[in-house]
Amino acid sequence: MATVARIEPDDLRDPERIFLATSLRMARRVEDWLTSAGVDYVVQVEPFGRSVLFRSTRNGAAFYVTSGQAAQCRQELMVTDLAAGVVEGDEPDE
């Protein structure tokens, strides 16, 4: 029995976005990986672009983990053939 790692946004401390899935299939693959790895994560719907044909906003599934796990999760997702949706870390403020 797998542990459910998806949690409520208020329960995730120091969240950092690691992935933006642009399809349901991609989102399910990321969710499966995070759950099997035992990583607590939050998923939120976020806009990522506009449809040229219908002129509407396109939405995707943004995945957040704690900042302490972000770098490792990004690396692991890159080697699981999901590199296209990996979101780089925030640049430090100067």
Secondary structure by P-SEA (a helix, b strand, c coil): ccccccccccccccccccbbbccaaaaaaaaaaaaaacccbbbbbbbccccccccbbbbbbbbbccccaaaaaaaaaaaacccccccccccccc
